[in-house]
Amino acid sequence: MKLPNGEGSVYKLSGKRRKPWRAIKTTGWTVNTETKKPQQQRVTIGYFATRPEALRALMAYNQNPYDIDNNITFSEVYDRWSERKFKNISESNAKGYNASYKICKSIYNIKFSDLRLSHLQGVVDNSGKNYPTLKKLRILFNQLFDYAVSNGIISKEKHIVEYLDIGEAVKSDKHYRFTDDEINIMWSWSANNEYIQLILMLIYSGVRPGELFNLKRENVNLEERYFFIEKGKNENATRKVPIHNKTLPFFEHWYKKESEYLITQLNGKKINFDTNHGQYTDSYWKPLLLDMGILKYTNATGETKEHTPDDTRHTFTTMWKEKHLDEAYRRKIQGHSGKGIGEMVYTHLDLEKLREELNKI
């Protein structure tokens, strides 16, 4: 039902939102300088999970009007900011902001004007998150405080994010290089097992495992010795990847199977690595490395760990750097994001240069 004139209104925002219902109230009128027509001046009472909640809040405001911006919480500032921000960014970026927001549950209901550095530092210190995640959290805090300042919710002096301590970046030991001896063992076993050949294909191409498992046979060009990655984690991931001379026979072997996807399970079905790592690691990766005696390794701190499929990409990177090869070429081959790196359409000469450098490892 339409609310009586002057009572305000409630409506549902588009898209998937935690609190999609918005309650608003007209506080006055002004004249649009361009159209010369009357224009409403409205204030947002808040955002709510259901329509009844929004109606109750609007009714409470009408009965006892209060200063909205003076009482607005951290959560409500996020709702206001995200309503505008998410219209102009990708879905993946919006998901990133939402993930950072979920870390802030302890301050959801604190009035934004009451937030102190200790509140933000508490979120950081109790999050248990690593540096890259905390870096994204700080970006979110900066955006929300910028919004609060520009909308008169807080003064510039209360923009405290610059004093937040998120620690320092620590080099990750998540991935560990296959040693030359381990790679030699793979070569010695490869003649009799196509899934060991697959591991070497990953090592000598430098691609993400999911990229090779998603590779369609139609995107493999054996004559010109490259394969085409249609999409990936960033815009630079769409690229042509040269095939190393050492692994060309392996690509030819898999190509002869004439399946939709170049790499498949024993039953001919696709390996759904993106959604089910275990389908590959438990059935192929771990048993093979265990048989070869190279599944486990000891890291720099003396801990015993197990190799993961992503170690193949790390091995490629390390081998490349050990040979002191051109870093720009490596980043092109591996599809890294970064300014000036992504050239998605290669000429024949470009591919020859990439392949020439690649065959040095």
C-alpha positions, 0 to 999 in steps of 0.5 A: 500500500502507498503511504499517506503523503508526507509520511515517507516511503519504503522501497526495495533496492535491486540486486542481492543485498543484506538489507535491501529495503530502504526507508526515506523521508522528504525533508523539504524542497528545492529548485533544480538549477538545470531543469528549474523544476521542484526537487525533493530533498530526502533523508535516508532513515535506514536500510533493513532486511524486511519491509515491515522493519523499514516501515516500523523505523519510518513510523518511529522517525515520524513520531519522534524525528531525530538527527539521522547523521548524528545517530548513523551507525557504521553498518548504516554508513556501509549500506549508504556508501555501498548503494552508490559504490556498487553501481559503478564497480564489478561484481567481483569487486563488490564481493571483495568489499562485502568480505572485508565488511564481514570482518567488522561485525564487532563495530556494526552497531557503533555510531560512526561519529563515536568510532575511535582508532581503538575500535578499528585496531581491535577489528584488525587485531582480532581478525586473524587475517593475513596482510593482503586481507587486512590491506583490503580492509584498510581500503574499505575503512578509508572509503567509508571515512571519506564518505562520512566526511564528505557527507557531514557525518564526521569532521575531517579531524575524525578521519583516523584510518591513516593511523591504523596498524595492519603490520607488514607484508610477510613473504608467503611459504604457501608454495614450494618449488619442486627441486631439480631432482624431483623434476628429474624423477617426474621425467623418468616416470613420465613415459608410462603415465600421462598424469605425470606428463600433465604435472610437467605440462604445468611446470613448463607452461607456468599456467594456473592448474585451473587454466589448463584443466579448463582448456578446450581442445579447440584452443590448442594449436599444435602447428604453431605450438601454443594454446589459448586461455579464454579467461582467468583471474584478471584481464591479462589472463586471456592470452596465448601461451607458447608450448615448451619443446619438452612438453610438446609430445605430451600436448600431442598425446592428450590432443589425440583423445579428441575430448572437448577439454584437452585434459580429462579424468580417466573416464573422459570427464572434465576435471572440475578443479575450480569447484572441487580441488579434491577431485584431482588432488585426491585421485591423481596428484597425491597418489602419483607423488606418493608413488614417486616419493616426492609428495612431502618436503621440508621447508626452510623452517624445518616443517614437513609439508606436502606439495600442492598443484599450485607449486607447479606455477611457483616452480616455473617462476623460480626456474625462470628467475634462476635463469635470469630470463626476461621478467616481462616475458614471464609475466606475459606467459603467466598472465599476471595483472599489472600496468603495461603487462597485458597484451592480449593479442600477440603477433607471430613474432611475439610468440616466437620471442616468448617461446624462445625465452621459454625454451631456455628453462 
